């Protein structure tokens, strides 16, 4: 426990860094053929969801692990940053219709593959949204300053 207490600030910074580097609008879509995702690549959305879960646990143990003000502010900011990517995808060149990500221009569709291959993963999106709400609630509840 003492080792964790000594290194908790660095661990939290690492978790925020992982989330920042893995977020993209495509974490909300299943069967994404974006980038060079091979079978060995981690599922970015699942990693982000696990990171949010870790942050919820740390924020909820405020008596054991003191989050500094920058980590509290990042906990409050990260849900908006994650879902901003989703909104950005629907406003800049794409639209979501019946759960499908549709390209508004053929050039972008060629880069992304067939639009039928990109469907909103509603179960994941709701799970991530609920986890982000729990993170916000926990951060505000335990860190009122």
Secondary structure, 3 states (H helix, E strand, C coil): CHHHHHHHHHHHHHHHHHHHHHCCHHHHEECCCCCCCCCCCCCHHHHHHHHHHHHHHHHHCCCCCCCCHHHHHHHHHHHHHHHHHHHHHHHCCEEEECCEEEECCHHHHHHHCCHHHCEECHHHHHHHHHHHHHHHHHHHHHCCC
